[in-house]
Amino acid sequence: MAKDSVGFEGPLFTNFPEASKDLCNLILDDIAAQAAVRVADQLYEPNHGFVTGNMKRSIQGRMVRDLFFRVDGLHNRSKELPYLGVQERRLKMFANTKAELQRKPQWVDDIVKSYFTEEFG
């Protein structure tokens, strides 16, 4: 599976105090979780990556380090599923979700707004 990344730009993600990093990590963690759902939702029938449900269940979004998340499919939280790369080349579920994120969808704005509304009223 290709190792890709999506960048977010703007004053929230650059040149901010260290204390804001926690808020950004919370926001990115929610974006990662939603991105994982979007990847998994593309696996829905036998000819479309869903037979036993194992691959769909393995898709997860997680924080790797500060301000960096990854969406991937891990078997037992340790190593990548061996057939995940084959399905990605066929169905492009990770690439589709990455392209969606790069278009800055409304659901990302909604996540960011919800945190700012909750944090700052």
C-alpha positions as CSV (number, residue, x, y, z in Angstrom):
1,M,0.0,0.0,0.0
2,A,1.3,3.4,-0.9
3,K,2.3,5.6,2.0
4,D,0.6,8.9,1.3
5,S,-0.1,12.0,3.4
6,V,-2.6,14.8,3.2
7,G,-1.5,18.3,4.5
8,F,-3.7,20.8,6.2
9,E,-2.6,24.4,6.0
10,G,-3.6,27.6,7.8
11,P,-3.0,29.4,11.0
12,L,-4.5,26.6,13.1
13,F,-1.8,24.1,12.0
14,T,1.2,26.4,11.7
15,N,2.8,29.0,14.0
16,F,0.7,28.2,17.1
17,P,1.6,27.9,20.8
18,E,2.5,24.6,22.2
19,A,-0.8,24.5,24.1
20,S,-2.7,24.5,20.9
21,K,-1.1,21.3,19.8
22,D,-3.3,19.3,22.0
23,L,-6.4,20.8,20.4
24,C,-5.0,20.2,16.9
25,N,-4.3,16.6,17.8
26,L,-7.9,16.1,19.0
27,I,-9.2,17.6,15.8
28,L,-6.9,15.4,13.7
29,D,-7.8,12.3,15.7
30,D,-11.4,12.8,14.8
31,I,-10.6,13.5,11.2
32,A,-8.5,10.3,11.1
33,A,-11.4,8.3,12.6
34,Q,-13.9,9.7,10.1
35,A,-11.4,9.1,7.2
36,A,-11.1,5.4,8.3
37,V,-14.9,5.1,8.2
38,R,-14.9,6.6,4.7
39,V,-12.2,4.0,3.6
40,A,-14.1,1.1,5.2
41,D,-17.4,2.2,3.7
42,Q,-15.9,1.5,0.2
43,L,-15.6,-2.2,1.1
44,Y,-19.2,-3.4,1.0
45,E,-19.7,-6.6,-1.1
46,P,-17.6,-9.6,-2.3
47,N,-16.6,-8.0,-5.6
48,H,-15.8,-4.8,-3.7
49,G,-13.5,-6.0,-1.0
50,F,-15.9,-7.5,1.5
51,V,-16.1,-11.2,2.0
52,T,-15.6,-12.0,5.7
53,G,-15.4,-8.4,7.0
54,N,-11.8,-8.9,8.2
55,M,-10.4,-6.2,6.0
56,K,-13.2,-3.8,6.7
57,R,-12.7,-4.3,10.5
58,S,-9.0,-3.7,10.2
59,I,-9.2,-0.2,8.7
60,Q,-8.3,2.3,11.4
61,G,-7.3,5.9,11.7
62,R,-4.9,6.8,14.4
63,M,-2.5,9.4,15.6
64,V,1.1,8.4,14.9
65,R,2.7,11.5,16.5
66,D,1.9,15.1,17.1
67,L,0.0,16.6,14.2
68,F,0.3,13.4,12.1
69,F,-2.3,10.7,11.6
70,R,-2.4,7.6,9.5
71,V,-5.3,5.5,8.1
72,D,-4.3,2.0,7.3
73,G,-5.4,-1.6,7.8
74,L,-3.6,-3.5,10.5
75,H,-4.0,-7.2,11.4
76,N,-4.0,-7.5,15.2
77,R,-2.7,-3.9,15.5
78,S,0.7,-5.0,14.4
79,K,1.3,-5.6,10.7
80,E,-0.5,-4.7,7.5
81,L,-2.9,-7.2,6.1
82,P,-1.1,-9.1,3.2
83,Y,-4.0,-8.6,0.7
84,L,-4.8,-5.0,1.6
85,G,-2.3,-3.6,-1.0
86,V,-3.9,-5.8,-3.7
87,Q,-7.4,-4.4,-2.9
88,E,-6.0,-0.8,-2.8
89,R,-4.6,-1.2,-6.3
90,R,-8.0,-2.6,-7.4
91,L,-10.5,-0.4,-5.6
92,K,-8.3,2.6,-4.6
93,M,-10.2,3.1,-1.3
94,F,-7.3,4.9,0.4
95,A,-6.6,7.0,-2.7
96,N,-10.3,8.0,-3.0
97,T,-10.4,9.1,0.6
98,K,-7.1,11.0,0.3
99,A,-8.5,12.8,-2.8
100,E,-11.7,13.7,-0.8
101,L,-9.6,15.1,2.0
102,Q,-7.6,17.2,-0.4
103,R,-10.8,18.8,-1.6
104,K,-11.4,20.0,2.0
105,P,-14.8,18.5,2.4
106,Q,-17.5,20.0,4.6
107,W,-17.3,17.2,7.2
108,V,-13.7,18.3,8.0
109,D,-14.9,21.9,8.5
110,D,-17.7,20.6,10.7
111,I,-15.2,18.7,12.9
112,V,-13.0,21.8,13.3
113,K,-16.0,24.0,14.0
114,S,-17.4,21.7,16.6
115,Y,-14.1,21.8,18.6
116,F,-13.8,25.5,18.4
117,T,-17.5,25.9,19.5
118,E,-16.9,23.6,22.4
119,E,-13.6,25.0,23.4
120,F,-14.3,28.7,23.0
121,G,-18.0,29.0,23.0
